[in-house]
Amino acid sequence: MDLLLFAPEYRPNMSSMIRSAEFFGFARIYIYDQNQLLVAPETKKGRADIQHLARVWTAGAVDHIEIITITDPLAFLAQYPGRKVGTLVNEAAAHLRDFNFQPPDLLLFGSEKTGLPPAIIDLLDAAVYIPSRGHTDCLNVAVSFGIVVEHAIQGG
């Protein structure tokens, strides 16, 4: 099973997802870094600061997980050998509890503001959602990530 963060917008959320991925035993995580969150500032101090923050925000996970930057997500998805399973805020998607993940799946998580774009959704083999029981219609992407990944590795 693999994970793809599609255009994360906030370093703290991205860092939390990297930390969670490593915590759950993933050796690598793919990131389409449209917003250049992985790009260190040009100054020496800026590079040192971002490296320090990466270690702090991920509790050291960046030292134990391979981060693979994707530059062409459409080409990457076209060649990916397993099912592409997106996480959506859409009740037409499969309820997380009812979905059976498979080892070759690629789990996609969209950006905080806009989720996965239509061009990516069109390439999905399946989609899942976490239904709300309260009045709030969605969760923070890093929280959703932890819930979905934990469920997926349990063979859900």
N, C-alpha and C positions, 0 to 999 in steps of 0.2 A: 504494500500500500504506500502511496506517495501523497504528498500535500503540496498544493499550489496556492500561494497568497497572490491574488490578482489586484495589483495597484493599491496596496495599503497606503493610507493617507497620514497616519500618525505613528511616529517612531515608538512611543510607549506601547501601543497596541501591537505593532509588528514585533516588538521585542518580547511581549508577553506570549505571542503565538510561537515564536522561535523557542522560547523557554519551555512552553508546554509541549511542543513537538519533541524536544530532547528529553524532557521528563518522561514522556510516554514511550521512549525508546526508539524514536526515528533517527536514522543516521544522516538524513538529508532532508532539506526542505527547498522547494522551488519558489522563487519570488519573481513576479513580473513587476519591476520597480519603476513604474511609469512616473512616480513622484520623486524619484531619486533619493529615497530615504537611506539607501545603503552607500551613497556617495559621500565620502568624507570631504569636509571643507579643504580648501587649497592651502591654508596656512598650516605650519607645523603644529602650532598649538591647537588649532581646530581639529586636525587629524588625531592628535593625542586625546583631546576631549571626547571625540566621537568614539574612539576605541575604548576609552574608560567607561563612557556611558553605556556602550553596547554590553560590556561585561557586567556592569552594575544592573542594568535593566533586565538582562537575561539571567542574572545570578550565575554567570559563568558558562551558560549553555553554549554561547558562541564558540567556545573552545572545544566543544564535543559534538557539534553537528555541522555538516557541510551545507553551506548556503549557496545554492545554484541560481544565478540570475538568468532569467528568461528574457530575451530581447524581442522575440517574435512569438507571442502566445498562440496565434492561429496555427502557425507551422508546428509548434511544439505539440499542441493538442491533436493536430492531424496525424502526427506520427506516434503518439502515445499508444502503447499496445493494449492497455486495460480500459475498463469503463471510465468515463469521465462523469463524476457525480458532483453536482453543484449544490451549494447551500443557498436557499432562497427564502425571502420573506414572502411566501406565496402559498396559500392553503391548497392550491391545485397540485403542489409538489407532494411527494410521499411523506407521511408523518414519520419522523425519525424513528419512533418506536416500532413501526411496521416495516422498516427497510432493512434488507439483508445486504450488508457490505461484503465484498469479496477481496481477497489478498491483492489482486492486481489493480484495484481501483485507484484512481487519482481523485482526491477530494479537493474541490476548489472553493475558496472563500473570497468573496468580492470585497470591494472597498467599503469603508465605513459609511460614506454618504450615498453612494449610488449602487452598491452591490455589483453583481456581474452584468456586463453590458449585453444587449441583445445578440450581438455577433458571437459571443461566447456561449450564451444560453442555447443558441441554435445548435451548438456542437456537443451539448451534453447528452449522455446516454440516460441519465436519471437526475432527479433533483429531490432534495429533502428539505424539510423545514421543521422547526421546533415550535409547536403551537403555544400560544400564550394562554394562560389561565387567568391572568389579571387584565388590567386595562391597558398596560403598556404593550404596544404591538411588536416590539423587537428588543433584542438584547445587544449589548456591546459585542462587536465582532470577536474580540479576544475571549469573551465568555462563551459565545456560541461555538467558537473553535474548540475550546476545552470540552464542552459537552458532546459535540459531534465526534471528535477524535476518540474520546474515551469510549463512546458507544461503538464506534467502528472497530476499534481494536478488540473489543469484547466479542466481536463476531455478529454484532447486531444486524 
